[in-house]
Each structure stands twice: as structure tokens, then as C-alpha cells.
Amino acid sequence: EGAMQPEGAFEAAFETGNDEMEEEISTHFRFGPRPYDVPTDRLGRIEEPVSESVTPIEVSLRLADMLLARSDPAPAEPFVERAHGLDSKRPKTLALLAELRSQQERPREALELIDRALALWPQSGSLYAVRGHVLVRSAMRRQDDLSIVPTELSVLERARVLDAARVAYRTAIALDPDFVEAHSGLAHS
């Protein structure tokens, strides 16, 4: 089974056309949220404010973020891959790719990607929060994997991973004290 094309993935996930949503997102970027809009960009703090000209990568990133928020990586994958193909060194692109790989249960790759993003922008609290999310998901996956016999070593490994997640969340909070998602992540880790 091959990867879905962006248009098919979007229509399958949201039961609407890609062009319709891209126009809506483009309008949102140009004029800001309307009073009745609910913020959908969980990683919005990762980048500087978007300029008046909306680029294909910004649309792909927004669509990917919306789809990843649903915790269903399949429809998001073509948009993340498209954005990564357009700019593989952008911190937000790397963060979304890390989130995708984490949801696909590929934690090592996810950590490598988020660490690359942090190397590019170490002052981003959002990137540290993503690192915390990736680590927590990795620890929870190990706990839920019934094929792994719980040994003292696996329990210690899980504790070590959760400690690293807490460090990431604390760093995110130190960099951005008002970042609610980092506080929530710390409380739940």
C-alpha cells in the first residue's frame, strides 16, 4: 500500500476538497483568525509570524499539523513529506516530521529529527515540548508492548525516558512560561 497523495489524504480525513481548505488557510494566514476560529496550529510558536504571502510549504505545514492533531498519521504523511521536500532544514518541518515518525512508532527517527530541529533553533520552547511528547509516546509504547517482558532494566529504561521528557518540558517552560501545552505535558509525564 503506497502513500496517499496530499489531495486524497486531505479529502479522506476531512471530507472536503484540498483547494477549499488551502484557500481557507491562506485567508487565515493573510488576515488572522476570525473571532469564531479555534486555533489549530499546535506548533504555531515554532516559527516567526507568517508574512502576507502564503507559500505552499506553509499551507502543507498547517494541513499536516491539523491532520497530526487527529493522531492518524496516514493522511498527514503526504503533507509532511511535501513540506520536507520543499524545505528539509526548517525547524517546523523537522518537528512535524518528528511528530509523524513518533505516531508511526518510529521513536529513534523521531528523536533524531527533533534534535536536528533543536540544533537549528535551540531557543524554541515548542521544539522542546515536541521532544517531550516524542519521549513520552516512546515510553508509553514500551509499557503497552506485551511482547516485552517487564524486567528491572525495562522499568529503569522507561523511567529514564520519562525523566528526559520532563527535562524537555521544563526547558520548554523556562523558554516560554505561558506555553500551556508544555505545562500539560510535564503534569502528565
N, C-alpha and C positions, 0 to 999 in steps of 0.2 A: 504494500500500500504506500503510494508516494505522498509527498507533502501536497496539501491543498494549495491552490492558487489564492492570492490575497482576496480576490473578489468572492470566490466560493466560500472561503473561510468566514468572511465577514457576513455574508448572507446567511450562512448556516447558523452562525452564532446569534445574530440579531434580527434575522428575518426581514432585512431591508437591504437596499442596494448600496454598494460601496460608494458610488458617486454622490448619493444623497447624504451619507454620513460624512464624507470628505468635505462637502460644501458646508455642512453644519459645523464641523470642526474648524474649518477655515474661517468662518464667520466668528466663531468663538475666539480664535486667536487674534483676529483683527480688532474686535470690538469688546472683548472681555466677556465674562459670564453675565447672563441675564439674571435678574433677581430670583427667578424660579429655578435656575440651574443648580444642580448638585455637583460639587467638584468631583471629577472622575480621574484626575491625574494624580495618582498616589505618589508619583516620583517628581512632582512639579517643582520641588525645591532643588532638584539636582542641577538645573541649568538657569542661566540668566533669563530675564524676561524675553519672550519671543518678539522679534521685530514685526513690523506691519506686513512684510512679505512672508507668506507661509510657503515653506518648501515641502517637497514630497517626503523628506525624511521626518519632518515634524509631524506630518499627518500620519505616517506609518508608526511613529513612536506613540502618538496619542492612541491610535487604534489598538496597537499591541498592548499598551498599558490597560486599556479598558477590557480587553479580552483576558489578559492575565489576571485581572482582578476577579474574574469568574472562576479561577482555579481550574481552567480547562485549557491546557497548553496547546492542543492540536489546532484550534482556529487561530491562535495568536502567532504560531510559528512562522507562517509566511510573511507576516508584517514585521516581525523581529528580524528575520533573515533579510528582508528587503532593506530595512534600516541599516543593518550591519553591513550589507553590501554597498550602501551609499556612503557610510562613514564608520569605519571599524574602530576608530580611535576616540569617538565621542563618549564621554563618561555615561551619559544616559543610555546610549545604545548598548554599551557593555553591561550596565546594570539590568536592563530589560532582558538581555541575553542570559545573564546570570540567573535571573528570576525564572526564565523559561527552562533552563537546564535544571534548576532546582526542582521545579514542578514535574519535570521529566525524570526525576530521581537520578540525576547525574551530579551529585554534590561536589565531587572533586573539580569537575569542569566549572561548575557554578562559582566555587570559591576562587579559582584561578581568574575567572572573568571579573569578579567584583574586586579582587585585589589589583588587577590591571587598571580598573576604573579609579580606585583609590590612589594608585600611584600617579594618575593624571590629575586628580583633584582631591588631595588629602584633607581639605578644609570643608568637605561636604558632609554634613550630618546625615543627609538622606542616604548617601552611599554606605555609611557605617550601619544605618538601620537595615538596609538591604542585606549587608553581610550578616547581621544578627538573624534576620529571617532565614537566610540560607542555612546558617548553622543550626538553628532550632529545628528546621524541617529535616535536616540531616540526622539530628539526634532522635527525633521522633520516629523517623523511618527505621532506624536501627532498633528502637524499642518495639515497634509494631511487627518487625520481621520475625515471624515464628520459626523460621529456619535457623535462626541464630540462637544457640543455647546460651541463656544468660549466665555468664561467668563473672567472676570478680573483675577480670580485665575488661569485659564489655561494659560493665556497670561503671567502672572508672573512666573508660573512654567516653561514654555518654556524658558523664559529669564534666569531663574536660571540655567537651564540645559545647555544653551549655554554659560553662564558665567563660569560654571565648565569646559566645553570643552575648552574654551580659556585659563583657568588656566593650564589645562593639556598640551595644545600645547606650552604655554610659558615655562613650565617646561621642555618639550622635547627640545625646542630650547636652553634653558640655559645649558642643559646637552650635547647637540650636535648641536652647532651653524650652522653647514653645512647641517643639515638634511632638505632637500628641502620639503619633504612631510609634516613636521611639520609646516614650514612656510606657505605652501599652505593651510593646514588645518586651521591655525589661520586666514589667509586672507579671507577664505570662511565661517568662523563661526559667 
